[in-house]
Amino acid sequence: MDKRLEAGWLQRIAWSVLAVGSLGLLVWVPFLYVAIRRGRGSDWGAFAAFLLYELVTLPWATTEQSDSGDPILGVVALVSIGMAVGMLLFAVFDKRQPKYGPAGPGPVPGRMPGQARGPVQGPAQGPAHGQGGPVQGNPYLR
């Protein structure tokens, strides 16, 4: 069975703030956390992709000598950080499961509200379709 990694909105937002606040330098950290905790191949793939992004864009940004900057690098950085934030907020973590199961049994068909517990009074059962005798038991369990 796969491991689950649940996170509330506060934790998701905190990981997203780390990715944006570091200007993309630490965008791989939340994905490493998820990969270690859950261990799925897809989580390791996401971590590897963002680590590769970091290893490519950091030298790319430091070797550029123009004062105006590189517009392609800017677009790549914005798209990558935006994708990381979207994944962290909506796709990476599992939704929380409710702590409590469903509340007890609901109303019983054939019993009037306020009626004491006892045998359920239902309609009289006649012969089943295509049979000559009375229906015995639940017809859906045959």
Buried (B, 14 or more C-beta within 10 A) or exposed (E): EEEEBEBEEEEBBEBBEBBBEEEBEBBBBBBBBBBEEBEBEEBBEBBBBBBEBBEEBEEBBEEEEEEEEBEEBEEBBEEBBEBBBEBBBEEBBEEEEEEEEEEEEEEEEEBEEEEEEEEEEEEEEEEEEEEEEEEEEEEEEE
